[in-house]
């Protein structure tokens, strides 16, 4: 038990030190990028530093598998250089039994990352986008999904238009049961339009079976009129509507199932969000796989030589699994492979291959 705690503590310390180093590098890189962007705006150094700090958790969260394999390599290389591996084996402890401690630590880190860091990253990413939009002071088109349906907001020179719909097509260009409320520059409603259907064309919404109310009259209902077809100007595009959903990583994992259900009820495809949910659930297995990969190449005595080549092979293998995971995610998002296969196949493949390598090296 004492040996297991000792190995787990060393692995955890390596993980935290490497993560802190990467966090500092990411902040500095983001700060330089924000300062370059600030050259064309009124953003000062303090604002740029705040943006860099808010953007850092997302970048760090994405490279957790790479941090894990670097921590595993540092652990096993230090154990090999101090001859602790030789002592552990001489005491009758097998390699697979010794790996139980760092693997369980990696699993715990994975559960911690998914359960606690994921919501923190989602909040910081949302705050980063909102702050960046505030500093840019540009036109904003916002989309949200709630239990009441789909909500859109588009901007124009005269003011804003808030759009609500019961259902939508998969790409958001056809709305069913749509309501358009036009606001003036002071945020006061000036017109309301209800339509059975609204189709987004180039620069306008084409409305079918519409009813129009003008709020600048004493009795809007009395002056309301019907129109079988009408056109409302719009600066929205199909890509802007799709981008309005944001990345699934910007939604805390605890809220993601409910958001997926609201997307489905609104008529949108939630496949990308479902893939992300499954991949987040598989993250602890991926971190454990990274530990096994690092062990397979470096859990050997340094007197055997070729340590540099083994470390390089471990890093290449880790990067290969990392990019295989991203490639599988892209295939899952596009519907080329099932969601479960996209999320769970890369970590399971990595675990099986690394276990096979370990068994080969230990038992011949």
C-alpha positions in Angstrom: 0.0 0.0 0.0 2.8 2.4 0.9 4.5 1.7 -2.5 1.3 2.3 -4.4 0.8 5.7 -2.6 4.4 6.6 -3.3 4.1 5.9 -7.0 0.7 7.7 -7.2 2.1 10.7 -5.5 5.1 11.0 -7.8 2.8 10.6 -10.8 0.4 13.2 -9.5 3.2 15.7 -8.8 4.6 15.2 -12.3 1.2 15.8 -13.8 0.6 19.0 -11.8 4.0 20.4 -12.6 3.7 19.7 -16.3 0.1 21.1 -16.4 1.3 24.3 -14.6 4.1 24.7 -17.2 1.7 24.3 -20.1 -0.8 26.7 -18.5 1.9 29.3 -18.2 3.0 28.8 -21.9 -0.6 28.9 -23.1 -1.3 32.2 -21.2 1.9 33.8 -22.6 1.0 32.7 -26.2 -2.6 33.9 -25.8 -1.4 37.2 -24.3 0.9 37.8 -27.3 -2.0 37.0 -29.7 -4.4 39.2 -27.9 -1.9 42.1 -27.9 -1.4 41.7 -31.6 -5.2 41.8 -32.0 -5.3 44.8 -29.7 -3.2 46.8 -32.1 -6.3 47.4 -34.2 -8.7 48.1 -31.3 -8.8 49.9 -27.9 -7.9 46.8 -25.9 -5.2 47.5 -23.3 -2.7 45.2 -21.6 -5.1 44.5 -18.7 -7.9 43.5 -21.0 -5.6 41.3 -23.1 -4.3 39.6 -20.0 -7.9 38.9 -18.9 -8.8 37.4 -22.2 -5.7 35.2 -22.2 -6.5 34.0 -18.7 -10.1 33.1 -19.7 -9.0 31.3 -22.8 -6.3 29.2 -21.0 -8.5 26.6 -19.4 -10.0 25.5 -22.7 -6.5 25.0 -24.3 -5.2 23.2 -21.2 -8.3 20.9 -21.1 -7.8 19.9 -24.7 -4.2 18.7 -24.1 -4.9 16.7 -21.0 -4.0 13.4 -22.7 -0.6 14.8 -23.8 0.1 16.1 -20.3 -0.8 12.6 -19.0 1.7 10.8 -21.2 4.4 13.3 -20.4 3.8 12.8 -16.7 3.9 9.0 -17.2 7.2 9.3 -19.0 8.7 11.5 -16.3 7.6 9.0 -13.7 9.0 5.8 -15.2 12.2 7.5 -16.3 12.8 8.8 -12.8 12.1 5.3 -11.4 14.4 3.7 -13.9 17.3 6.2 -13.3 17.1 5.8 -9.5 17.0 2.0 -9.9 13.7 1.9 -8.0 12.3 -0.2 -10.8 14.9 -2.9 -10.2 14.2 -2.8 -6.4 10.5 -3.1 -7.0 10.9 -6.1 -9.3 13.4 -7.7 -6.9 10.8 -7.4 -4.2 8.5 -9.6 -6.2 6.2 -6.9 -7.5 5.2 -7.5 -11.2 5.1 -4.7 -13.7 1.3 -4.9 -14.2 0.7 -4.8 -10.5 3.0 -1.8 -10.1 1.1 0.0 -12.9 -2.2 -0.2 -11.0 -1.4 2.8 -8.9 -0.6 5.3 -11.8 -3.5 4.0 -13.9 -6.0 4.5 -11.1 -4.6 7.9 -10.5 -5.1 8.7 -14.2 -8.6 7.5 -14.0 -9.3 9.6 -11.0 -7.8 12.6 -12.8 -10.1 11.9 -15.7 -13.2 11.7 -13.6 -12.1 14.9 -11.9 -11.6 16.6 -15.2 -14.9 15.6 -16.6 -16.9 16.3 -13.5 -15.3 19.5 -12.3 -13.0 21.0 -14.9 -15.4 20.6 -17.8 -18.0 23.0 -16.3 -15.2 25.4 -15.4 -13.9 25.3 -18.9 -17.4 25.8 -20.3 -18.0 28.9 -18.1 -14.6 30.4 -18.9 -15.0 29.8 -22.7 -18.4 31.5 -22.6 -17.0 34.4 -20.6 -14.1 34.7 -23.1 -16.4 34.9 -26.1 -18.7 37.4 -24.4 -15.8 39.6 -23.3 -14.2 39.4 -26.8 -17.5 40.4 -28.4 -17.8 43.3 -25.9 -14.4 44.6 -26.7 -14.9 44.2 -30.4 -18.2 46.0 -30.3 -19.4 44.4 -33.5 -22.8 43.3 -34.6 -24.0 40.2 -32.8 -26.4 37.4 -33.9 -27.3 35.2 -31.0 -29.1 31.8 -31.1 -30.3 29.8 -28.1 -32.5 26.8 -27.5 -34.9 26.7 -24.6 -38.0 24.7 -23.6 -40.1 27.3 -25.3 -38.4 26.6 -28.7 -35.7 28.2 -30.8 -34.7 31.8 -30.3 -32.7 34.0 -32.7 -31.5 37.6 -32.7 -30.5 39.6 -35.7 -29.2 43.1 -35.8 -29.9 45.9 -38.2 -29.3 49.7 -38.5 -32.8 50.5 -37.1 -32.5 48.1 -34.2 -32.8 44.4 -33.4 -35.2 41.7 -34.3 -36.0 38.8 -31.9 -37.2 35.6 -33.5 -38.9 32.7 -31.8 -39.9 29.4 -33.5 -41.6 26.2 -32.4 -39.5 24.0 -34.7 -36.8 24.4 -37.3 -35.1 22.5 -40.1 -31.8 20.8 -39.5 -29.8 23.8 -40.8 -32.1 26.5 -39.2 -33.1 28.0 -42.5 -36.8 27.0 -42.2 -38.8 28.0 -39.1 -42.2 26.7 -38.2 -44.5 28.7 -36.0 -42.3 31.7 -36.1 -42.7 35.1 -34.3 -40.6 38.2 -35.3 -40.5 41.1 -32.8 -38.7 44.2 -34.1 -37.2 46.6 -31.6 -36.0 50.2 -32.1 -32.7 51.6 -31.0 -34.0 52.0 -27.5 -35.1 48.4 -27.2 -38.8 49.2 -27.5 -41.0 46.9 -29.7 -42.3 48.5 -32.9 -43.7 45.6 -34.8 -44.7 41.9 -34.3 -45.1 39.4 -37.1 -46.4 35.8 -36.7 -46.0 33.4 -39.6 -46.8 29.8 -40.1 -43.5 29.3 -41.8 -40.4 31.4 -42.5 -37.7 30.5 -45.0 -34.3 32.1 -44.9 -33.1 33.3 -48.4 -30.2 35.6 -49.3 -30.7 38.7 -47.2 -34.3 38.1 -46.1 -36.9 35.9 -44.5 -39.7 34.8 -46.7 -42.8 34.5 -44.5 -45.9 32.4 -45.3 -49.4 33.0 -43.8 -48.3 36.0 -41.7 -50.1 38.4 -39.4 -48.5 41.8 -38.7 -49.1 44.1 -35.7 -47.7 47.7 -35.5 -47.2 49.1 -32.0 -47.2 52.7 -33.0 -51.0 52.7 -33.4 -53.5 53.2 -30.6 -55.0 49.7 -31.1 -52.5 47.3 -32.7 -55.0 44.4 -32.9 -57.5 46.6 -34.8 -55.0 47.7 -37.3 -53.4 44.3 -37.7 -53.3 42.9 -41.2 -52.9 39.5 -42.8 -50.5 38.6 -45.6 -50.2 35.3 -47.4 -46.6 36.1 -48.2 -44.2 38.8 -47.1 -40.5 39.5 -46.8 -38.4 40.7 -43.8 -34.8 41.8 -44.3 -32.2 39.8 -42.5 -28.4 39.7 -42.3 -28.4 36.1 -41.0 -26.8 33.3 -43.0 -27.0 29.5 -42.7 -23.5 29.4 -41.4 -24.1 32.1 -38.7 -27.1 30.1 -37.4 -25.0 26.9 -37.3 -22.2 28.8 -35.5 -24.8 30.1 -33.1 -24.9 26.8 -31.3 -21.2 27.2 -30.3 -18.9 24.4 -29.6 -20.3 21.5 -27.4 -17.3 22.2 -25.1 -18.9 25.5 -24.1 -21.8 23.6 -22.5 -21.2 22.1 -19.0 -21.4 18.3 -19.3 -24.1 18.2 -16.6 -26.3 20.4 -18.8 -25.5 18.7 -22.1 -28.1 15.9 -22.0 -30.9 18.4 -21.5 -29.5 20.7 -24.2 -29.4 17.7 -26.6 -33.0 17.0 -25.9 -34.0 20.6 -26.5 -32.1 20.5 -29.8 -33.9 17.4 -30.8 -37.3 18.9 -30.0 -36.5 22.1 -31.9 -35.7 20.0 -35.0 -32.0 20.3 -35.1 -29.4 17.5 -35.3 -27.6 17.1 -32.0 -25.1 14.5 -33.3 -22.1 16.7 -32.7 -23.1 17.3 -29.1 -23.9 13.6 -28.6 -20.4 12.7 -29.9 -18.8 15.2 -27.6 -20.8 13.8 -24.6 -19.6 10.3 -25.3 -16.0 11.4 -25.8 -16.0 13.3 -22.5 -17.3 10.1 -20.8 -14.4 8.2 -22.4 -11.8 10.7 -21.3 -10.8 8.8 -18.1 -10.0 5.7 -20.2 -7.9 7.8 -22.6 -5.8 9.2 -19.7 -5.3 5.6 -18.4 -4.3 4.5 -21.9 -1.7 7.3 -22.0 -0.1 6.0 -18.8 0.0 2.4 -20.2 1.6 3.7 -23.4 4.3 5.6 -21.5 4.9 2.5 -19.4 5.2 0.2 -22.4 8.2 2.1 -23.8 10.0 3.4 -20.7 9.5 1.0 -17.9 12.9 -0.5 -18.4 16.3 0.0 -16.8 18.5 2.7 -18.3 21.4 0.4 -18.7 19.6 -1.2 -21.6 20.3 2.0 -23.6 18.2 3.6 -26.3 16.3 5.6 -23.8 15.9 8.5 -26.1 14.5 6.3 -28.9 12.0 4.8 -26.4 10.8 8.2 -25.2 10.4 9.3 -28.8 8.5 6.2 -29.7 6.2 6.7 -26.7 5.6 10.3 -27.7 4.8 9.4 -31.3 2.4 6.7 -30.1 0.7 9.1 -27.7 0.3 11.7 -30.5 -1.0 9.0 -32.8 -3.7 8.0 -30.4 -4.5 11.7 -29.7 -5.0 12.4 -33.4 -6.8 9.2 -34.0 -9.3 10.3 -31.3 -9.7 13.7 -33.1 -10.1 11.9 -36.5 -12.7 9.6 -35.0 -14.5 12.6 -33.6 -14.7 14.2 -37.0 -16.0 10.9 -38.5 -18.6 10.7 -35.8 -19.7 14.3 -36.3 -20.2 13.7 -40.0 -22.1 10.4 -39.4 -19.5 8.2 -41.1 -19.1 5.9 -38.1 -21.4 5.3 -35.0 -21.1 7.6 -32.1 -20.1 4.9 -29.6 -17.3 3.7 -32.0 -16.0 7.3 -32.4 -15.8 7.9 -28.7 -14.7 4.6 -27.2 -12.7 2.9 -29.9 -9.5 5.1 -29.6 -8.9 4.7 -25.9 -9.8 0.9 -26.0 -7.4 0.4 -28.9 -4.7 2.2 -27.0 -5.3 0.2 -23.8 -5.2 -3.2 -25.6 -2.1 -2.4 -27.7 -0.2 -1.1 -24.7 -1.2 -4.0 -22.6 0.0 -6.4 -25.4 3.3 -4.6 -25.5 3.7 -4.7 -21.7 2.9 -8.5 -21.6 5.3 -9.1 -24.4 8.1 -7.3 -22.7 7.5 -8.6 -19.2 6.6 -12.3 -20.0 8.2 -12.7 -23.4 
